[in-house]
Amino acid sequence: MIALTRSGNRSLICWLLLTLSASLALAADFSQRVYVGTYTDKDSKGIYSFRFDPTTGESGPVELAAESANPSFLVVDASPKRLYAVNELDVFDGSMTGAISVFAVDAESGKLKLLQQISSAGAAPAHLSLDKSGRYVLVANYDGGNIAVFPIQQDGQLGKRTAFIQDTGSSVNKERQATPHAHEIVASGDDHLVFVPDLGTDELMIYRFDPANGSLTPNKPAFAKVTPGSGPRHFAFAPSGKFLYLVNELTSTVVVFSLDSSSGHLRQEQTISTLPQGFQGQNTTAEIQVDSAGKFLYVSNRGDDSIAVFAINEHDGKLSLVERVPTGGKEPRHFTLDWTGKWLFAANQNSDTINLFAVDTATGRLTATSHTIHVPTPVCVVMVPLK
């Protein structure tokens, strides 16, 4: 029999707790890695990462993956070996432009190694994406009011741009819409069309995309117009490809379009508010996503600081409100559903937090968990599978 002093008892208890914690950590299925883009004008230093266990909803420690200036939007290739980030700057390398940074991904540590940094061809890039073939990076420059396409070379770095289009025009909100503001750029499922919401002109621009050479040409029709002053920001496709959902930043509305994928023609079917009836405060919408089953749509409200959840009618694509859920922080600029569809990460930009919600895949409803992840000024969340 071993006799223990009071201090010895404390030591044994501490050892047992440490051993138990280590065992639980080893048992956790951290099969996803999360990367977080940020603004670096305050406490952030760049891109952060942490591991996530979709079985339990637990996450590992947050670590700085790479130092970078204003890496506000991120995208990871399918491998996943490369991460691409916009640097949302007005001046880069002495010119009035932002930048695109290319990083190599270390899957084990989560660290990012900078491989290349080039001009985005316009000021304040707000969004970038990959085409469906994974051969091109498409970027939308918000202050520049233009878009560009860059080919991805064998080493993951970007070659000389294959397309550049400068938009023109304005709309009725003189403070926000005096010039064009390309806010997002995404290719259609068949890679033949590219859509660009322009907040400054109240148009959803439509381009023909040739994945053989990375070229863009205006579609016929070249755009779909929305109500003046709406401020188109982001959009999401229905998995069927038959519907497109556009969120308007300035009026806090979602426009439902039916989509003819061959011609690119969009027809408005519905406009619905993301806010409670009688809401009196200031609000701007930000992110919009459709779940993988095409049953539910989610939109973030900045001001109301909530996620609005809508059910999607599978026949006509129209929306009906399910609920609005507080995000537990201020200014939810971005959110994302994890790969299983069972969790939603809401990035509260002005609270330095990412709050985790459990998703009921049958009803679309969100349940706040007690799990809060602390990241300075989070503005974009992307998931990477590790297994």
KAPE-V477698 format. One record per residue. N is the residue number from 1. OMEGA is omega in degrees with one decimal (NA if undefined). Layout:
# KAPE-V477698
N&OMEGA / N&OMEGA
This chain:
# KAPE-V477698
1&-177.9 / 2&176.8 / 3&-178.6 / 4&171.9 / 5&178.0 / 6&178.8 / 7&177.0 / 8&175.6 / 9&179.3 / 10&179.6 / 11&-179.6 / 12&179.8 / 13&179.0 / 14&-179.9 / 15&179.7 / 16&179.0 / 17&178.6 / 18&179.3 / 19&178.7 / 20&179.3 / 21&179.3 / 22&179.4 / 23&178.5 / 24&179.4 / 25&179.1 / 26&-178.6 / 27&-177.6 / 28&-179.7 / 29&-179.4 / 30&-173.0 / 31&176.3 / 32&171.2 / 33&-179.7 / 34&172.7 / 35&-175.6 / 36&172.1 / 37&-173.5 / 38&163.9 / 39&-172.2 / 40&179.9 / 41&178.2 / 42&-173.3 / 43&-176.5 / 44&177.0 / 45&-179.2 / 46&-177.1 / 47&-178.9 / 48&178.4 / 49&172.2 / 50&176.9 / 51&-177.2 / 52&177.9 / 53&-177.0 / 54&177.9 / 55&-176.1 / 56&-174.4 / 57&179.2 / 58&178.4 / 59&176.7 / 60&-178.7 / 61&176.8 / 62&-179.1 / 63&174.7 / 64&-178.5 / 65&179.1 / 66&172.2 / 67&-178.3 / 68&-176.8 / 69&176.8 / 70&176.4 / 71&-165.5 / 72&178.1 / 73&-173.3 / 74&169.3 / 75&-178.5 / 76&179.4 / 77&-172.2 / 78&-170.5 / 79&-15.0 / 80&-178.5 / 81&-177.3 / 82&173.3 / 83&179.8 / 84&-178.2 / 85&167.6 / 86&168.3 / 87&-172.4 / 88&-176.4 / 89&173.8 / 90&179.0 / 91&176.6 / 92&177.0 / 93&175.4 / 94&-178.8 / 95&179.0 / 96&-177.3 / 97&170.0 / 98&-175.5 / 99&169.0 / 100&177.6 / 101&178.1 / 102&-178.2 / 103&167.5 / 104&-176.7 / 105&170.6 / 106&-172.3 / 107&-176.2 / 108&-175.7 / 109&-175.5 / 110&-179.3 / 111&179.7 / 112&178.2 / 113&-179.1 / 114&178.0 / 115&-172.8 / 116&172.3 / 117&-175.6 / 118&176.0 / 119&175.8 / 120&178.6 / 121&177.0 / 122&-176.0 / 123&174.5 / 124&175.0 / 125&-175.2 / 126&-174.1 / 127&169.7 / 128&-179.6 / 129&172.9 / 130&171.6 / 131&-172.7 / 132&176.9 / 133&-177.4 / 134&-176.8 / 135&-176.5 / 136&168.3 / 137&178.2 / 138&-175.7 / 139&176.0 / 140&-179.7 / 141&-171.7 / 142&-179.5 / 143&178.3 / 144&-178.7 / 145&-177.7 / 146&178.2 / 147&179.6 / 148&178.7 / 149&179.3 / 150&177.4 / 151&176.4 / 152&-179.6 / 153&-175.2 / 154&-179.2 / 155&179.1 / 156&179.1 / 157&-174.2 / 158&177.0 / 159&-179.9 / 160&-173.5 / 161&-178.0 / 162&179.7 / 163&175.3 / 164&178.5 / 165&176.3 / 166&177.9 / 167&176.5 / 168&175.2 / 169&-178.8 / 170&176.3 / 171&-163.8 / 172&179.7 / 173&-172.1 / 174&179.3 / 175&-173.7 / 176&-170.2 / 177&179.3 / 178&-179.5 / 179&177.0 / 180&179.4 / 181&175.5 / 182&-171.8 / 183&-179.9 / 184&176.7 / 185&-175.3 / 186&176.9 / 187&176.3 / 188&-176.9 / 189&179.6 / 190&175.7 / 191&-177.4 / 192&179.1 / 193&173.9 / 194&-178.1 / 195&-177.4 / 196&172.9 / 197&177.9 / 198&-177.1 / 199&-175.6 / 200&-175.2 / 201&-177.6 / 202&179.4 / 203&167.8 / 204&-175.0 / 205&-178.4 / 206&-178.7 / 207&168.4 / 208&-178.6 / 209&177.1 / 210&-178.4 / 211&177.7 / 212&-177.8 / 213&176.1 / 214&-177.4 / 215&175.6 / 216&173.8 / 217&179.9 / 218&176.6 / 219&170.9 / 220&7.4 / 221&-175.4 / 222&-179.8 / 223&168.7 / 224&-177.0 / 225&173.9 / 226&-177.5 / 227&-179.2 / 228&-179.1 / 229&-177.0 / 230&179.9 / 231&178.3 / 232&-175.2 / 233&-178.5 / 234&177.7 / 235&177.0 / 236&175.1 / 237&163.3 / 238&179.6 / 239&179.0 / 240&-176.4 / 241&-176.3 / 242&-176.3 / 243&176.7 / 244&-176.7 / 245&-175.8 / 246&176.7 / 247&-180.0 / 248&-174.4 / 249&-168.6 / 250&-180.0 / 251&178.8 / 252&178.7 / 253&171.8 / 254&175.1 / 255&176.5 / 256&175.9 / 257&162.6 / 258&-171.6 / 259&168.6 / 260&-171.7 / 261&179.9 / 262&-178.3 / 263&-175.1 / 264&-178.2 / 265&178.1 / 266&177.5 / 267&-179.9 / 268&-179.9 / 269&-174.5 / 270&167.1 / 271&-175.1 / 272&-179.5 / 273&175.9 / 274&-171.6 / 275&174.4 / 276&177.8 / 277&179.7 / 278&179.3 / 279&-174.2 / 280&-174.6 / 281&175.3 / 282&-180.0 / 283&168.7 / 284&177.1 / 285&-176.9 / 286&-172.9 / 287&177.1 / 288&178.8 / 289&173.2 / 290&178.6 / 291&-172.0 / 292&178.9 / 293&-179.0 / 294&-177.0 / 295&-173.8 / 296&178.9 / 297&-177.5 / 298&179.7 / 299&177.3 / 300&176.6 / 301&176.2 / 302&-172.8 / 303&168.1 / 304&177.8 / 305&-176.1 / 306&167.0 / 307&174.8 / 308&-177.9 / 309&179.5 / 310&170.3 / 311&-178.4 / 312&173.4 / 313&-173.4 / 314&-176.6 / 315&-177.4 / 316&176.6 / 317&-175.3 / 318&-172.9 / 319&169.7 / 320&-175.3 / 321&172.3 / 322&-178.3 / 323&167.3 / 324&-174.4 / 325&176.0 / 326&-178.3 / 327&178.2 / 328&179.4 / 329&-175.9 / 330&173.0 / 331&178.5 / 332&-175.3 / 333&-174.7 / 334&171.4 / 335&175.4 / 336&171.4 / 337&179.3 / 338&-173.2 / 339&179.9 / 340&-176.6 / 341&-175.8 / 342&-176.9 / 343&175.3 / 344&177.1 / 345&178.4 / 346&-177.4 / 347&-179.3 / 348&-171.1 / 349&-173.2 / 350&176.3 / 351&-178.6 / 352&-178.3 / 353&167.3 / 354&-178.2 / 355&-175.9 / 356&177.5 / 357&171.6 / 358&-178.3 / 359&171.4 / 360&-174.1 / 361&178.6 / 362&-175.5 / 363&-176.3 / 364&-174.6 / 365&-179.3 / 366&175.1 / 367&179.7 / 368&173.1 / 369&177.5 / 370&-173.0 / 371&176.5 / 372&-178.8 / 373&-174.0 / 374&177.7 / 375&-178.9 / 376&175.5 / 377&-179.1 / 378&-179.8 / 379&177.9 / 380&-179.7 / 381&176.8 / 382&-178.0 / 383&177.9 / 384&177.9 / 385&179.5 / 386&-178.6 / 387&NA
